[in-house]
Amino acid sequence: MVAWHFHPQLEFGQVYEGVGPEPAIGAGRQRVARALRACGVRVTAGRSLEFGDLCRAIKAGHPVLVVIRNPGADCRHWVVVYGYSRIPDYL
């Protein structure tokens, strides 16, 4: 989704092959960042983003790719944050 946001002409296979996720464990930060850069997306890696950081990035037109763990899930999952609300518990 992040690559398509900036380059809608990209095909899914092009991005997926660039990431090359491991079937059992998926893909880590470096692998995802490298694949996005190869697709022409500027990547800034960071940790511990706070709500204000996300708001500033989104207001500037930059979707944010984050890793989440849903309660009760067995694994983490990459998601794209492209909007927010100031109502508590809504991101």
C-alpha positions as CSV (number, residue, x, y, z in Angstrom):
1,M,0.0,0.0,0.0
2,V,2.8,2.4,0.7
3,A,4.5,1.8,-2.6
4,W,1.2,2.1,-4.4
5,H,0.4,5.4,-2.7
6,F,3.4,7.0,-4.4
7,H,3.6,4.8,-7.5
8,P,0.1,3.5,-8.5
9,Q,1.5,1.8,-11.6
10,L,3.5,-0.7,-9.6
11,E,2.3,-4.3,-9.7
12,F,1.9,-6.3,-6.5
13,G,4.4,-8.9,-7.7
14,Q,7.1,-6.4,-8.2
15,V,6.8,-5.2,-4.6
16,Y,6.3,-8.6,-3.1
17,E,9.3,-10.1,-4.9
18,G,11.4,-7.1,-3.7
19,V,10.4,-7.8,-0.1
20,G,10.8,-11.6,-0.4
21,P,9.1,-12.5,2.9
22,E,9.9,-15.8,4.6
23,P,6.9,-18.0,4.6
24,A,7.0,-18.7,8.3
25,I,8.1,-15.3,9.7
26,G,7.4,-12.7,7.0
27,A,9.8,-9.8,6.6
28,G,11.7,-7.5,8.9
29,R,12.2,-3.8,8.8
30,Q,15.4,-3.7,6.8
31,R,14.0,-6.0,4.1
32,V,10.8,-4.0,3.7
33,A,12.7,-0.7,3.7
34,R,15.1,-2.0,1.0
35,A,12.3,-3.2,-1.2
36,L,10.4,0.1,-0.9
37,R,13.6,2.1,-1.8
38,A,14.1,-0.1,-4.8
39,C,10.6,0.8,-5.9
40,G,11.4,4.5,-5.7
41,V,9.9,5.2,-2.3
42,R,11.9,7.4,0.2
43,V,12.1,5.6,3.5
44,T,12.8,7.0,6.9
45,A,13.2,4.3,9.5
46,G,12.4,5.1,13.1
47,R,11.2,3.5,16.3
48,S,8.9,4.5,19.1
49,L,6.7,7.0,17.1
50,E,4.3,9.0,19.2
51,F,0.9,10.1,18.2
52,G,2.2,13.6,17.3
53,D,4.9,12.1,15.0
54,L,2.2,10.2,13.2
55,C,0.0,13.2,12.8
56,R,2.8,15.4,11.4
57,A,3.8,12.7,8.9
58,I,0.2,12.1,7.7
59,K,-0.5,15.9,7.4
60,A,2.6,16.1,5.3
61,G,1.2,13.5,2.9
62,H,3.5,10.7,4.1
63,P,1.7,7.4,5.1
64,V,3.4,5.6,7.9
65,L,4.2,1.9,7.8
66,V,4.1,0.3,11.3
67,V,4.1,-3.2,12.8
68,I,1.3,-4.1,15.2
69,R,0.4,-7.1,17.3
70,N,-3.3,-7.6,17.7
71,P,-4.4,-9.0,21.1
72,G,-4.6,-12.7,20.8
73,A,-2.7,-12.9,17.5
74,D,0.2,-15.3,17.1
75,C,2.3,-12.9,15.0
76,R,2.9,-9.2,14.2
77,H,1.5,-7.6,11.1
78,W,2.6,-4.6,8.9
79,V,-0.1,-2.0,8.5
80,V,-0.2,1.4,6.7
81,V,-1.4,4.4,8.8
82,Y,-2.8,7.1,6.5
83,G,-5.3,8.9,8.7
84,Y,-6.0,9.7,12.3
85,S,-8.6,11.1,14.7
86,R,-8.1,13.0,17.9
87,I,-10.9,10.9,19.6
88,P,-9.2,8.7,22.1
89,D,-8.6,5.1,21.0
90,Y,-9.1,5.9,17.3
91,L,-6.1,5.8,15.0
